[in-house]
Amino acid sequence: MKKIVIIVVFVMTFCFSFQVIAFPVPIGEPQIGDSWTQYFQAPAVVAFTMMETFMLTNGVDFEAPGLSNFNDSSWSGALINPNYARATGDPPITPFNYAVSFTSEVTEPIEIDMLLWNIDTLIWQVHAAWGGAEQEEWSFSFYGEGQAPEYDRTPTPEPNTMLLLGFGLIGLAGLKRKSKK
């Protein structure tokens, strides 16, 4: 029984330690026309089915649909309110391209948060800042646990699936050992 517990702990540690997450990558310069649009590429190293983007800078609004120009036709975006855009679709299997649009040209620094979800599980939360017309570059940082600001809704986290799987394996091993006696 002790060996089984050690094996389960090792497997759980191995599974959690190799999850790779990467920052979005801006593609080219912002496009200026009737609105201001920045194209990004998000990593496809984890499966996600929903992307949310929140505007944190006062006086700057998203332009409908907020998130658009996906390289995957199953995705569509919706502007929920001027400071909140959401997109949903099938999990991408390649790097995921998308555009974030604003109602007017942005010359001052702005800050937005980008969240990726797989059903009800938050898997990726990034704070993005654009330096304005003088700096013209994006910087990104991951939120640590408990660091992200509160939004207008409460996410429902999924239970720790690996812990449940571990207890199930321990139970099966115990039943097998008992049946051998």
ChimeraX commands (.cxc) that place a marker at each C-alpha (Angstrom):
marker #1 position 0.00,0.00,0.00 radius 0.5
marker #1 position 2.87,2.37,0.80 radius 0.5
marker #1 position 4.37,1.81,-2.67 radius 0.5
marker #1 position 1.06,2.63,-4.33 radius 0.5
marker #1 position 0.72,5.90,-2.40 radius 0.5
marker #1 position 4.28,6.85,-3.41 radius 0.5
marker #1 position 3.55,6.05,-7.06 radius 0.5
marker #1 position 0.31,8.09,-7.03 radius 0.5
marker #1 position 2.10,11.08,-5.47 radius 0.5
marker #1 position 4.90,10.79,-8.06 radius 0.5
marker #1 position 2.42,10.65,-10.97 radius 0.5
marker #1 position 0.47,13.65,-9.65 radius 0.5
marker #1 position 3.68,15.66,-9.20 radius 0.5
marker #1 position 4.87,14.75,-12.70 radius 0.5
marker #1 position 1.55,15.75,-14.30 radius 0.5
marker #1 position 1.43,19.14,-12.56 radius 0.5
marker #1 position 5.07,20.09,-13.02 radius 0.5
marker #1 position 5.18,19.96,-16.82 radius 0.5
marker #1 position 2.22,22.18,-17.76 radius 0.5
marker #1 position 3.63,24.81,-20.12 radius 0.5
marker #1 position 1.99,28.22,-20.41 radius 0.5
marker #1 position 3.28,31.06,-22.59 radius 0.5
marker #1 position 2.45,34.74,-23.09 radius 0.5
marker #1 position 0.46,36.04,-26.07 radius 0.5
marker #1 position 2.60,37.52,-28.83 radius 0.5
marker #1 position 1.63,40.79,-30.57 radius 0.5
marker #1 position 1.64,40.36,-34.36 radius 0.5
marker #1 position 2.83,43.50,-36.13 radius 0.5
marker #1 position 1.99,47.09,-35.28 radius 0.5
marker #1 position -1.52,48.16,-34.22 radius 0.5
marker #1 position -3.81,48.77,-37.20 radius 0.5
marker #1 position -5.39,52.23,-37.25 radius 0.5
marker #1 position -8.55,52.92,-39.25 radius 0.5
marker #1 position -12.08,53.57,-38.03 radius 0.5
marker #1 position -10.91,51.79,-34.88 radius 0.5
marker #1 position -7.59,50.72,-33.35 radius 0.5
marker #1 position -6.81,46.99,-33.59 radius 0.5
marker #1 position -3.95,44.88,-32.29 radius 0.5
marker #1 position -3.45,41.31,-33.54 radius 0.5
marker #1 position -2.14,38.66,-31.17 radius 0.5
marker #1 position -1.17,35.01,-31.21 radius 0.5
marker #1 position -1.95,32.95,-28.12 radius 0.5
marker #1 position -0.17,29.68,-27.39 radius 0.5
marker #1 position -2.03,26.46,-28.12 radius 0.5
marker #1 position -0.18,24.52,-25.43 radius 0.5
marker #1 position -3.34,24.04,-23.37 radius 0.5
marker #1 position -6.92,23.40,-24.49 radius 0.5
marker #1 position -9.26,26.35,-24.02 radius 0.5
marker #1 position -12.86,27.01,-25.10 radius 0.5
marker #1 position -13.41,30.61,-23.96 radius 0.5
marker #1 position -11.36,33.80,-23.94 radius 0.5
marker #1 position -12.29,36.87,-21.91 radius 0.5
marker #1 position -10.73,40.33,-22.19 radius 0.5
marker #1 position -11.29,43.11,-19.65 radius 0.5
marker #1 position -10.38,46.78,-20.18 radius 0.5
marker #1 position -8.78,48.20,-17.05 radius 0.5
marker #1 position -8.07,51.72,-18.39 radius 0.5
marker #1 position -10.82,54.32,-17.92 radius 0.5
marker #1 position -11.96,56.16,-21.05 radius 0.5
marker #1 position -10.95,53.40,-23.51 radius 0.5
marker #1 position -13.64,51.03,-24.80 radius 0.5
marker #1 position -13.63,47.86,-26.87 radius 0.5
marker #1 position -15.27,48.05,-30.29 radius 0.5
marker #1 position -17.82,45.34,-31.13 radius 0.5
marker #1 position -17.24,42.45,-31.20 radius 0.5
marker #1 position -14.11,43.19,-29.13 radius 0.5
marker #1 position -12.39,39.93,-30.08 radius 0.5
marker #1 position -12.36,38.92,-33.76 radius 0.5
marker #1 position -10.36,37.70,-36.79 radius 0.5
marker #1 position -9.78,34.23,-35.43 radius 0.5
marker #1 position -7.75,31.75,-37.47 radius 0.5
marker #1 position -10.23,29.07,-36.33 radius 0.5
marker #1 position -13.73,29.38,-37.87 radius 0.5
marker #1 position -15.42,27.73,-34.85 radius 0.5
marker #1 position -14.66,30.87,-32.76 radius 0.5
marker #1 position -16.88,33.95,-32.47 radius 0.5
marker #1 position -16.63,37.04,-30.30 radius 0.5
marker #1 position -19.19,39.17,-28.49 radius 0.5
marker #1 position -18.94,42.54,-26.81 radius 0.5
marker #1 position -20.68,42.06,-23.44 radius 0.5
marker #1 position -20.16,45.68,-22.34 radius 0.5
marker #1 position -17.70,48.40,-23.42 radius 0.5
marker #1 position -15.06,47.01,-21.02 radius 0.5
marker #1 position -15.69,43.27,-21.41 radius 0.5
marker #1 position -15.37,41.11,-24.54 radius 0.5
marker #1 position -15.77,37.33,-24.67 radius 0.5
marker #1 position -15.14,34.74,-27.39 radius 0.5
marker #1 position -15.93,31.03,-27.50 radius 0.5
marker #1 position -15.13,28.10,-29.77 radius 0.5
marker #1 position -13.55,24.67,-30.08 radius 0.5
marker #1 position -10.17,24.09,-28.40 radius 0.5
marker #1 position -7.44,25.20,-30.85 radius 0.5
marker #1 position -4.73,22.73,-31.80 radius 0.5
marker #1 position -2.36,25.26,-33.38 radius 0.5
marker #1 position -1.23,28.70,-32.21 radius 0.5
marker #1 position -4.38,30.80,-31.96 radius 0.5
marker #1 position -4.57,34.18,-33.75 radius 0.5
marker #1 position -7.06,36.88,-32.76 radius 0.5
marker #1 position -7.55,40.66,-32.79 radius 0.5
marker #1 position -8.54,43.07,-30.01 radius 0.5
marker #1 position -10.32,46.22,-31.27 radius 0.5
marker #1 position -10.91,49.56,-29.57 radius 0.5
marker #1 position -13.39,52.32,-30.52 radius 0.5
marker #1 position -10.74,54.92,-31.35 radius 0.5
marker #1 position -7.00,55.30,-31.80 radius 0.5
marker #1 position -5.16,54.63,-28.56 radius 0.5
marker #1 position -2.28,57.01,-27.88 radius 0.5
marker #1 position -2.07,56.80,-24.07 radius 0.5
marker #1 position -0.92,53.69,-22.17 radius 0.5
marker #1 position -3.64,51.07,-21.65 radius 0.5
marker #1 position -4.01,47.93,-19.54 radius 0.5
marker #1 position -6.16,44.88,-20.25 radius 0.5
marker #1 position -6.53,41.45,-18.72 radius 0.5
marker #1 position -6.82,38.32,-20.89 radius 0.5
marker #1 position -8.24,35.11,-19.45 radius 0.5
marker #1 position -8.46,31.68,-21.09 radius 0.5
marker #1 position -10.96,29.11,-19.85 radius 0.5
marker #1 position -11.52,25.43,-20.53 radius 0.5
marker #1 position -15.22,25.08,-19.80 radius 0.5
marker #1 position -15.38,26.31,-16.15 radius 0.5
marker #1 position -11.65,26.08,-15.36 radius 0.5
marker #1 position -9.48,29.20,-15.51 radius 0.5
marker #1 position -6.19,28.08,-17.07 radius 0.5
marker #1 position -4.42,31.28,-18.10 radius 0.5
marker #1 position -4.65,34.84,-16.78 radius 0.5
marker #1 position -2.39,37.56,-18.17 radius 0.5
marker #1 position -2.14,41.28,-17.54 radius 0.5
marker #1 position -1.19,43.16,-20.73 radius 0.5
marker #1 position 0.00,46.77,-20.88 radius 0.5
marker #1 position 0.63,48.88,-23.97 radius 0.5
marker #1 position 3.06,51.74,-23.46 radius 0.5
marker #1 position 1.20,54.32,-25.57 radius 0.5
marker #1 position 2.22,56.18,-28.71 radius 0.5
marker #1 position 5.68,57.02,-27.34 radius 0.5
marker #1 position 6.69,53.53,-26.23 radius 0.5
marker #1 position 4.61,51.47,-28.72 radius 0.5
marker #1 position 5.23,48.06,-27.20 radius 0.5
marker #1 position 3.31,45.53,-25.15 radius 0.5
marker #1 position 4.42,44.01,-21.86 radius 0.5
marker #1 position 2.84,40.96,-20.26 radius 0.5
marker #1 position 2.78,39.41,-16.80 radius 0.5
marker #1 position 0.97,36.44,-15.31 radius 0.5
marker #1 position -1.22,36.95,-12.31 radius 0.5
marker #1 position -0.19,34.92,-9.29 radius 0.5
marker #1 position -2.87,33.22,-7.26 radius 0.5
marker #1 position -5.06,35.83,-5.58 radius 0.5
marker #1 position -3.46,38.79,-7.43 radius 0.5
marker #1 position -6.00,39.37,-10.19 radius 0.5
marker #1 position -8.58,42.12,-9.71 radius 0.5
marker #1 position -12.22,41.28,-9.11 radius 0.5
marker #1 position -14.43,41.30,-12.20 radius 0.5
marker #1 position -18.19,41.56,-12.55 radius 0.5
marker #1 position -18.70,37.80,-12.15 radius 0.5
marker #1 position -17.43,34.97,-9.99 radius 0.5
marker #1 position -15.73,32.09,-11.85 radius 0.5
marker #1 position -16.64,28.58,-10.84 radius 0.5
marker #1 position -13.42,26.60,-10.45 radius 0.5
marker #1 position -13.40,22.92,-11.30 radius 0.5
marker #1 position -12.53,20.48,-8.46 radius 0.5
marker #1 position -8.98,19.24,-8.39 radius 0.5
marker #1 position -9.42,16.38,-10.85 radius 0.5
marker #1 position -6.02,14.84,-10.24 radius 0.5
marker #1 position -6.70,14.56,-6.49 radius 0.5
marker #1 position -9.95,12.74,-7.22 radius 0.5
marker #1 position -8.17,10.44,-9.67 radius 0.5
marker #1 position -5.47,9.72,-7.06 radius 0.5
marker #1 position -8.02,8.73,-4.41 radius 0.5
marker #1 position -9.77,6.52,-6.96 radius 0.5
marker #1 position -6.52,4.73,-7.82 radius 0.5
marker #1 position -5.71,4.23,-4.14 radius 0.5
marker #1 position -9.17,2.76,-3.63 radius 0.5
marker #1 position -8.78,0.38,-6.58 radius 0.5
marker #1 position -5.36,-0.73,-5.36 radius 0.5
marker #1 position -6.80,-1.36,-1.91 radius 0.5
marker #1 position -9.62,-3.47,-3.37 radius 0.5
marker #1 position -7.16,-5.49,-5.45 radius 0.5
marker #1 position -4.93,-6.14,-2.46 radius 0.5
marker #1 position -7.92,-7.17,-0.33 radius 0.5
marker #1 position -9.15,-9.60,-3.03 radius 0.5
marker #1 position -5.72,-11.32,-3.17 radius 0.5
marker #1 position -5.97,-12.29,0.53 radius 0.5
marker link #1:1,2 radius 0.2
marker link #1:2,3 radius 0.2
marker link #1:3,4 radius 0.2
marker link #1:4,5 radius 0.2
marker link #1:5,6 radius 0.2
marker link #1:6,7 radius 0.2
marker link #1:7,8 radius 0.2
marker link #1:8,9 radius 0.2
marker link #1:9,10 radius 0.2
marker link #1:10,11 radius 0.2
marker link #1:11,12 radius 0.2
marker link #1:12,13 radius 0.2
marker link #1:13,14 radius 0.2
marker link #1:14,15 radius 0.2
marker link #1:15,16 radius 0.2
marker link #1:16,17 radius 0.2
marker link #1:17,18 radius 0.2
marker link #1:18,19 radius 0.2
marker link #1:19,20 radius 0.2
marker link #1:20,21 radius 0.2
marker link #1:21,22 radius 0.2
marker link #1:22,23 radius 0.2
marker link #1:23,24 radius 0.2
marker link #1:24,25 radius 0.2
marker link #1:25,26 radius 0.2
marker link #1:26,27 radius 0.2
marker link #1:27,28 radius 0.2
marker link #1:28,29 radius 0.2
marker link #1:29,30 radius 0.2
marker link #1:30,31 radius 0.2
marker link #1:31,32 radius 0.2
marker link #1:32,33 radius 0.2
marker link #1:33,34 radius 0.2
marker link #1:34,35 radius 0.2
marker link #1:35,36 radius 0.2
marker link #1:36,37 radius 0.2
marker link #1:37,38 radius 0.2
marker link #1:38,39 radius 0.2
marker link #1:39,40 radius 0.2
marker link #1:40,41 radius 0.2
marker link #1:41,42 radius 0.2
marker link #1:42,43 radius 0.2
marker link #1:43,44 radius 0.2
marker link #1:44,45 radius 0.2
marker link #1:45,46 radius 0.2
marker link #1:46,47 radius 0.2
marker link #1:47,48 radius 0.2
marker link #1:48,49 radius 0.2
marker link #1:49,50 radius 0.2
marker link #1:50,51 radius 0.2
marker link #1:51,52 radius 0.2
marker link #1:52,53 radius 0.2
marker link #1:53,54 radius 0.2
marker link #1:54,55 radius 0.2
marker link #1:55,56 radius 0.2
marker link #1:56,57 radius 0.2
marker link #1:57,58 radius 0.2
marker link #1:58,59 radius 0.2
marker link #1:59,60 radius 0.2
marker link #1:60,61 radius 0.2
marker link #1:61,62 radius 0.2
marker link #1:62,63 radius 0.2
marker link #1:63,64 radius 0.2
marker link #1:64,65 radius 0.2
marker link #1:65,66 radius 0.2
marker link #1:66,67 radius 0.2
marker link #1:67,68 radius 0.2
marker link #1:68,69 radius 0.2
marker link #1:69,70 radius 0.2
marker link #1:70,71 radius 0.2
marker link #1:71,72 radius 0.2
marker link #1:72,73 radius 0.2
marker link #1:73,74 radius 0.2
marker link #1:74,75 radius 0.2
marker link #1:75,76 radius 0.2
marker link #1:76,77 radius 0.2
marker link #1:77,78 radius 0.2
marker link #1:78,79 radius 0.2
marker link #1:79,80 radius 0.2
marker link #1:80,81 radius 0.2
marker link #1:81,82 radius 0.2
marker link #1:82,83 radius 0.2
marker link #1:83,84 radius 0.2
marker link #1:84,85 radius 0.2
marker link #1:85,86 radius 0.2
marker link #1:86,87 radius 0.2
marker link #1:87,88 radius 0.2
marker link #1:88,89 radius 0.2
marker link #1:89,90 radius 0.2
marker link #1:90,91 radius 0.2
marker link #1:91,92 radius 0.2
marker link #1:92,93 radius 0.2
marker link #1:93,94 radius 0.2
marker link #1:94,95 radius 0.2
marker link #1:95,96 radius 0.2
marker link #1:96,97 radius 0.2
marker link #1:97,98 radius 0.2
marker link #1:98,99 radius 0.2
marker link #1:99,100 radius 0.2
marker link #1:100,101 radius 0.2
marker link #1:101,102 radius 0.2
marker link #1:102,103 radius 0.2
marker link #1:103,104 radius 0.2
marker link #1:104,105 radius 0.2
marker link #1:105,106 radius 0.2
marker link #1:106,107 radius 0.2
marker link #1:107,108 radius 0.2
marker link #1:108,109 radius 0.2
marker link #1:109,110 radius 0.2
marker link #1:110,111 radius 0.2
marker link #1:111,112 radius 0.2
marker link #1:112,113 radius 0.2
marker link #1:113,114 radius 0.2
marker link #1:114,115 radius 0.2
marker link #1:115,116 radius 0.2
marker link #1:116,117 radius 0.2
marker link #1:117,118 radius 0.2
marker link #1:118,119 radius 0.2
marker link #1:119,120 radius 0.2
marker link #1:120,121 radius 0.2
marker link #1:121,122 radius 0.2
marker link #1:122,123 radius 0.2
marker link #1:123,124 radius 0.2
marker link #1:124,125 radius 0.2
marker link #1:125,126 radius 0.2
marker link #1:126,127 radius 0.2
marker link #1:127,128 radius 0.2
marker link #1:128,129 radius 0.2
marker link #1:129,130 radius 0.2
marker link #1:130,131 radius 0.2
marker link #1:131,132 radius 0.2
marker link #1:132,133 radius 0.2
marker link #1:133,134 radius 0.2
marker link #1:134,135 radius 0.2
marker link #1:135,136 radius 0.2
marker link #1:136,137 radius 0.2
marker link #1:137,138 radius 0.2
marker link #1:138,139 radius 0.2
marker link #1:139,140 radius 0.2
marker link #1:140,141 radius 0.2
marker link #1:141,142 radius 0.2
marker link #1:142,143 radius 0.2
marker link #1:143,144 radius 0.2
marker link #1:144,145 radius 0.2
marker link #1:145,146 radius 0.2
marker link #1:146,147 radius 0.2
marker link #1:147,148 radius 0.2
marker link #1:148,149 radius 0.2
marker link #1:149,150 radius 0.2
marker link #1:150,151 radius 0.2
marker link #1:151,152 radius 0.2
marker link #1:152,153 radius 0.2
marker link #1:153,154 radius 0.2
marker link #1:154,155 radius 0.2
marker link #1:155,156 radius 0.2
marker link #1:156,157 radius 0.2
marker link #1:157,158 radius 0.2
marker link #1:158,159 radius 0.2
marker link #1:159,160 radius 0.2
marker link #1:160,161 radius 0.2
marker link #1:161,162 radius 0.2
marker link #1:162,163 radius 0.2
marker link #1:163,164 radius 0.2
marker link #1:164,165 radius 0.2
marker link #1:165,166 radius 0.2
marker link #1:166,167 radius 0.2
marker link #1:167,168 radius 0.2
marker link #1:168,169 radius 0.2
marker link #1:169,170 radius 0.2
marker link #1:170,171 radius 0.2
marker link #1:171,172 radius 0.2
marker link #1:172,173 radius 0.2
marker link #1:173,174 radius 0.2
marker link #1:174,175 radius 0.2
marker link #1:175,176 radius 0.2
marker link #1:176,177 radius 0.2
marker link #1:177,178 radius 0.2
marker link #1:178,179 radius 0.2
marker link #1:179,180 radius 0.2
marker link #1:180,181 radius 0.2
view
